[in-house]
């Protein structure tokens, strides 16, 4: 049953009630000293009221008077050790003062109320160099649920440390020798090597897995490479999708397999459709927008058609990626598709009206399609948003000079020529 915050306290005595609500009011407007005076009057009336001690502790904590805060929260816990919030108060004191050792027994108690506090306990073990306990708890957590990114980071950090990595590798190798048909040992070793960025060794383990357990999803890690080396795109594609479809494989491995297939598909364009179908499998990746990276890959190869196509996909996936939008506009400029440049730049300005780069691309596009008045207006509007960026300012002036020259606005043309000289 969820516990309520003990701010809701039943009060009978009028004076007591007045003092308590005065304390709450003063705390609400951050007059912590006055709140303390009022709550102390309540404690004088009811010295064994745990909730009053808790309120006192909160106000001392807000003043960073950690000694008195600790004392008040301790009294609250002594008076009522079944109230989660009182333990939480003590944890706040110890965590803010970085007394991680004292925090540990408090968090162990808090775990009785909320099993999610295990993550805090792992962090505390890490901060107190109790790495063995941290790793043990992480393994226990892994048996019941998927580790969060932070916990996964701690696990990899521990596994990479000299204390744990070498014995673990040796143990896994020995386990594979003893029981070559146990898939999990191969998987653990592949994950371990991947965490060290030793993908070559991970692929070697995958090859061994493929020989012993050919039907394993993980065996396809080596099969992709095998099929690509044999120029067999069809079977390489099948193996790639087996890998992408499994939920228990590290994203690093999936990215590597995808990248190898992408290199093959560029040389064999009939397989680019598989790239399109593979990209959605990476939608769960919050760190890498795969469509954007594919677009950059094609751009470097001067394949502007595919670069534009994948930048467009990237923007549809992340509608707030201004960097992808500007790169897309630059690709469209290189393609000389100026009608689309102006349309896209104006679309983006509706969502990001202070983004100077979009004004520049819209103005450049309008100049190129000889709509000089529109170019001049939008470029002049955009100049207001160019802040401490001489390079961007200079290219605005260059486009404005083109607009003004074609509009026969000699005064403005001279003005922008002078401003351009000042940027040098």
Residue pairs with C-beta under 8 A, 6 or more apart in sequence:
3 83
3 84
3 85
3 113
5 85
6 50
6 51
6 54
6 83
6 85
6 86
7 24
7 55
9 20
9 49
9 51
9 52
11 17
11 20
13 45
15 45
16 42
16 45
16 46
19 38
19 39
19 41
19 42
19 45
20 38
20 39
20 42
20 52
20 55
22 34
22 35
22 38
23 35
23 36
23 38
23 39
23 42
23 55
23 59
24 35
24 55
26 32
26 34
26 35
26 38
27 35
27 55
27 58
27 59
27 62
30 62
32 59
32 60
32 62
32 63
33 63
35 55
35 59
36 56
36 59
36 60
36 63
39 52
39 55
39 56
39 59
40 56
42 49
42 52
42 55
43 49
43 52
43 53
43 56
46 52
48 79
49 79
50 75
50 76
50 77
50 79
50 80
50 83
50 86
51 76
53 72
53 73
53 75
53 76
53 79
53 86
54 72
54 73
54 76
54 83
54 85
54 86
54 89
56 68
56 72
57 68
57 69
57 70
57 71
57 72
57 73
57 76
57 89
57 93
58 69
58 89
60 66
60 68
60 69
60 72
61 69
61 89
61 92
61 93
61 96
64 96
66 93
66 96
66 97
69 89
69 93
70 90
70 93
70 94
72 89
73 86
73 89
73 90
73 93
74 90
76 83
76 86
76 89
77 83
77 86
77 87
77 90
80 86
81 87
84 110
84 113
84 114
87 106
87 109
87 110
87 113
88 110
90 106
91 103
91 106
91 107
91 110
91 120
93 99
94 100
94 102
94 103
94 106
95 103
100 124
100 127
100 128
101 128
103 120
103 124
104 121
104 124
104 125
104 128
107 117
107 120
107 121
107 124
108 121
110 117
110 120
111 117
111 118
111 121
118 137
118 141
119 141
119 148
119 150
119 151
121 137
122 134
122 137
122 138
122 141
122 151
122 154
123 150
123 154
125 131
125 133
125 134
125 137
126 134
126 154
131 158
131 161
131 163
131 164
134 154
134 158
135 155
135 158
135 159
135 164
138 147
138 151
138 154
138 155
138 158
141 147
141 151
142 155
147 155
156 195
158 164
159 165
159 168
159 192
159 195
160 195
160 196
165 192
165 196
168 192
169 189
169 192
172 185
172 188
172 189
172 192
173 189
175 182
175 185
176 182
176 185
176 186
176 189
176 208
179 185
180 212
181 212
181 213
183 209
183 213
183 216
183 218
186 205
186 206
186 208
186 209
186 212
186 213
186 216
186 218
187 209
187 218
187 248
189 202
189 205
190 202
190 205
190 206
190 209
190 218
190 221
190 253
191 250
193 199
193 201
193 202
193 205
194 202
194 250
194 252
194 253
199 252
199 253
199 256
202 221
202 253
203 221
203 222
203 225
206 218
206 219
206 221
206 222
207 222
209 216
209 218
209 219
209 222
210 216
210 219
210 220
210 222
210 223
213 219
217 242
217 243
217 245
217 246
217 249
218 246
218 249
220 239
220 240
220 242
220 243
221 243
221 253
221 257
223 235
223 236
223 239
224 236
224 239
224 240
224 243
224 257
224 260
224 261
225 260
227 233
227 235
227 236
227 239
228 236
228 260
228 261
228 264
233 264
233 265
233 268
233 270
233 271
233 274
236 261
236 264
237 261
237 271
237 274
240 257
240 258
240 261
240 274
240 278
241 274
241 277
241 278
243 249
243 253
243 254
243 257
244 254
244 257
244 258
244 278
244 281
245 281
251 282
251 285
254 281
254 282
255 282
255 288
255 290
258 278
258 282
258 290
261 271
261 274
261 275
261 278
262 275
262 294
262 297
264 271
265 271
265 272
265 274
265 275
266 272
266 297
266 298
266 301
266 303
272 306
275 294
279 290
279 291
279 294
279 313
282 288
282 290
283 317
289 314
289 317
289 318
289 321
289 324
291 310
291 311
291 313
291 314
291 317
292 310
292 311
292 314
292 318
292 321
292 324
292 327
294 306
294 310
295 306
295 307
295 308
295 309
295 310
295 311
295 313
295 314
295 324
295 327
295 328
295 331
296 307
296 327
298 304
298 306
298 307
298 310
299 307
299 327
299 331
304 331
304 334
304 335
305 335
307 331
308 328
308 331
308 332
308 335
308 337
311 324
311 327
311 328
311 331
312 328
314 321
314 324
314 328
315 321
315 324
315 325
315 328
318 324
319 351
322 348
322 352
322 355
322 357
325 344
325 348
325 358
326 357
326 358
326 361
328 344
329 341
329 344
329 345
329 357
329 358
329 361
330 361
332 338
332 340
332 341
332 344
333 341
333 361
333 364
333 365
336 368
338 364
338 365
338 368
338 369
339 365
339 369
341 361
341 362
341 364
341 365
341 368
342 361
342 362
342 365
342 366
342 369
342 371
344 361
345 358
345 359
345 361
345 362
345 365
346 358
346 362
348 355
348 358
349 355
349 358
349 359
349 362
352 358
354 385
355 385
356 382
356 383
356 385
356 386
356 387
356 389
356 392
356 396
357 392
358 382
359 378
359 379
359 381
359 382
359 383
359 385
359 396
360 379
360 382
360 392
360 395
360 396
360 399
362 375
362 378
362 382
363 375
363 376
363 378
363 379
363 382
363 396
363 399
363 400
363 403
364 375
364 399
365 375
366 372
366 374
366 375
366 378
366 403
367 375
367 399
367 402
367 403
367 406
370 406
372 402
372 403
372 406
372 407
373 403
373 407
375 399
375 402
375 403
376 400
376 403
376 404
376 407
376 409
376 412
379 396
379 399
379 400
379 403
380 400
382 396
383 393
383 396
386 392
386 393
386 396
390 423
391 423
393 419
393 423
394 420
394 423
394 424
397 416
397 417
397 419
397 420
397 423
398 420
400 412
400 416
401 413
401 416
401 417
401 420
404 410
404 412
404 413
404 416
405 413
